[in-house]
């Protein structure tokens, strides 16, 4: 999920021996030390998601199954073409939060391109993510909570079956050496942190602008957010991932989000009708009185 320490984590990996692609999305006022996302990958993912009718601010889970076979081949081919241009190195790191929705395309294209794939999932307390998103984009907590839930569920679900490590953002800031060691053990790759001082200089506590502890704030009349966070946080402590609990939340969220979206879209369409807009209480009273007169105020109109 964006605003979960993904930029800090990616930069630490690159300072410890992982090679970054060229053409980074640079620093700005909302991320003053850089995003460490390749611009071409961001464009590529957004182009694919745009064809699905998906945007980052929408709570709906992108339905990759809506693509036909030709569109799937085209998506994989475009990703494979991008991967072919990556630097030749023992380890390359690619970070873009959009990948969690298109992981099947990326993983398959990477394998076809000859890469061994591993994934790192950055985890952060949902309340901190919600506060951070609100500070950047002025998004309501309920909306931001839905985005966190969607992205976190998809990131976990779409990386099953490949080597992966969950990294808690607070743990990274507290002891990045420990987290790098966890990844080294899991992936069987010895990261080369030749200048640890550079990492210490980059990874300072002021990167963390929002601090939240304690209970997770749940929305939607369910404990979905807290349940998902408990599962992925446990995984960041090297405990087993409770995929059964995550699957239950995923199915509940997908069904509920779809149904409410249908309701809200119908609500907007109905509210947008000209007859609905002009049907004020005064106009409605006039119509009811006129109909009563037309029925001579007899029978049920008395």
N, C-alpha and C positions, 0 to 999 in steps of 0.2 A: 504494500500500500504506500502511495506517495505520502510524504511528510513522516515517514517512519524510520528515518536515519539511513535510507538507501544511498544517498549521496556520500555521506561520511563513510559508510561501509565500503562502497565501491572505490573510493579514493584510498582507503587503507589497504585494500587488496592490491591496488596498483602500485602503492609504495612498498609492497612486500613481494614484488616479483611478477604480478600479473600485468600483462600488456593491454593498454587501452587502445581502442580503434581510433583512427584519426577523425578530426572534425567534431570536437566536443560542443555541447550546449553549455555556454559559459556562465559565469557568475552574474547575478543581478541582485536587486535589493531584497528579494525574498529568499535567495540562497547565495550568500555573499562569498562562499568559497567554491562555488561551482556545482553543477548537477552531475557532471561526469557521465553524461548520456550522449551517445553519438547522434548527431543531428539527423543523419540519413536513416538510422534505425527508427528514430521517433517519427519521422515523416512516413516511412514505410508502414509502420504499425497503424498510424492514424489513417492512412489511405485505405488500408484493409478494413479497419473498423468503421470507417465512413461508409464503405459499401454495405456494411451490415446495418447501417442506420444507428450506430452506437457512438456516443460521445463520453468523455471522461466524467461529466457531471450527471449522467443518467444512472439511475439506480438499477435499471434492467440488466440482467446478465446477458451479455452478447451471445447470440445463438449461431455459433459457427456451423451448426448442422443446416442452417438455411442456405449455405453455399452449395451449389451443384458440384459435380466432380471436376468440371473444367475450372471453376473458380478456385477450388481447393488446390489444384495443380498450379494455377497461376500464382496463388499466394505463396506456396512453397518455393516455386521457382524464383520469385522475386527476392525472397529471403536468402535462398541459396546463392543467388547472384551477389547479394551483399556480402555474405560470409566469405565468398571466394576472394574478396578484396581486402580481407583482414590481414594484418601483419603476420608474418611467419614467426611464431614464438611457441614455446612449450605450453604457455597458459595465456589465454586471452579472456578478458572479462567484459561482458556486455550488460549494461544496465539500462532498462527502460520499463517503468511500471506497466506499460501497455502489454508487455510480453505475457503477463499472467493470463490474459484473455485469449491469447493466440499461441499458447505454449505448444499445443500439438503441432502446429505448423513449424514453429521454431525448432523444436526438438527433432522432428523428422528431417527437416532441411539440414540441420547441423550434422546429424548422423550420415545423411547422404553425402555431405561435404567432407566426411572423414574425421569429424571431431568426436572425441569422448566428452560427454556432457555431464556436468554437475551443476547443482543449483544452490544458491544461498538465499534464504528468505529472511528479510529484516523485519523484526517484530517490535512494536512499541505499544505502550498502554493506550487503549482507544481514546480515553479522555484527552490525552496529550495530542493525539492526531486530530481530534475534533477541534481542539483549541487552535492548533496550528493552521488547519485548513480555513477556519473562520477568520484568522488574522490575515491570511493571504487573499481569500476570495469572498469573505463575508457570507458564508454558507451556514444555514441554520443547523444546530446540533443534530436534529433528527435526520436531515439530509446527509450530513457528513458521516453520521453513524451508519447509515445505509451504504454509503460508498466504502467505508472501512470494512463492513461486513461482506459486501460483494467481493472486493478485491482480496481480502484475506482468505475467504472460502475458496476462491478460484485459484489463488496462488498455491494453497496446500493441495487442493484436489488435482490440479494439473501437473504437479511435480511428483506425484506418486510413481514409483517404479524407476526413478533415477536417483543417484547419490545426492543427498541434500543435507544441509545444516540450517537450523533455525538460529538466528542471532538476535538476541535482545539488545535494543539500542542502548539502554542504560548499562547493560553489561559491557558493551563495546567501549563506551566512554570510561567506564570504571577500570577495565583491564583488557585492552585490545590484544595484548600478547596472549592472554589466555584464550580469547576467541579465535585468534589465528591458529593457535595450537590445536584447538578443537577441529578446525577445518582441515588442518594438515593430517590429523589422525584419520578423519572420516574419508578424505579424498585420496590419501596415500600420496600427497604431493607436498614436498618440503618448500614452504614459502621462504623466499630469500629477503629478509628484512635487514639489508646491509647497513642501513643508517636509521636506527630506531629513533634517534633524536628528531628526524624529519617528521616521523609519524606523530611523536609527542607534540611537536610544534603545531602540526595541523589539527590534531584531534583534541581540542581544548574544551573545557566544560561550557564555555559561552556559546558553543554550537547549539546547545539545548535551551531553547527559549521558553519552553513550556514544561512545567513540572506538575505531574498529577500522581497521586498515590491513592491507595485505598480502593474502595469498591468501584467497579465499572458502572457507568451510567447506561442502563438499558432503555431501549425504546421499543415501539411496536407491540407493547403489551406482552412481551416475552423476554426470556433471559438469553436470547440468541447471542448478543454481543459478549456478555460476560462468559457464556459457555465456550464460545469460540476462542476468546482470549485465554481462558484457563488452559485450553488444549494446546494452543500454539506456544504459550509461555512455558508450559511444562516441557514441550519439545526443545525449547531454547535452553533448558536445564538438563538436556540429554535424557529426558524421560520419554516413554513411548507416546506416540501420537494417538489420541483417541479418535480414530477415523469414524467410528460408529456415531459418536456424538456429533461430529462435524457433518456427517452425511444427513443426519436428522435435521439439523439446522439448515443445511443447504436446500433440502427438499421443501421445508417449510417456508423459507425465505423466497425461493423461486416461485412457488405457487402463490403465496400471499402477495408478493410484489406484482406479479402478473395480473392478479384479480383486481387489486387496488388501482393499478395503472389503467385498466379497462374502465373502471368506475370513474376515475378522475378525468380521463379523456372524454368519456360520455358526458360528464358533468360540464366540461368546458364547451363541448359542442352544443349542448342544450341551452346553456347560459348565453351562448353567442347568437342564438336565434333572434331575429328582429321582434317576433311576437313575444318572446320571453322578456326582452329588454323593455318593451313598452307596457307590459302588463303590470303596472304599478298597483298598489292597493286601491287608489282612487279610481283608476280605470276599471279594475276588477269589480268594484262596488257598482259602478255605472252599468256594467254588463249584466251583473246579477239582477239589479233592479229592472233593467230593460226586459230581461227574460221573464221576470215575475209579472210585469205589466202585460207582456205578450201572452201569457197564460191566464190573464185576467185575475191573477192572484187566487186562483181556484185550485182545488185538489191539493196535491203535494206542494203547490206553490202558494198556498194560502198564508 
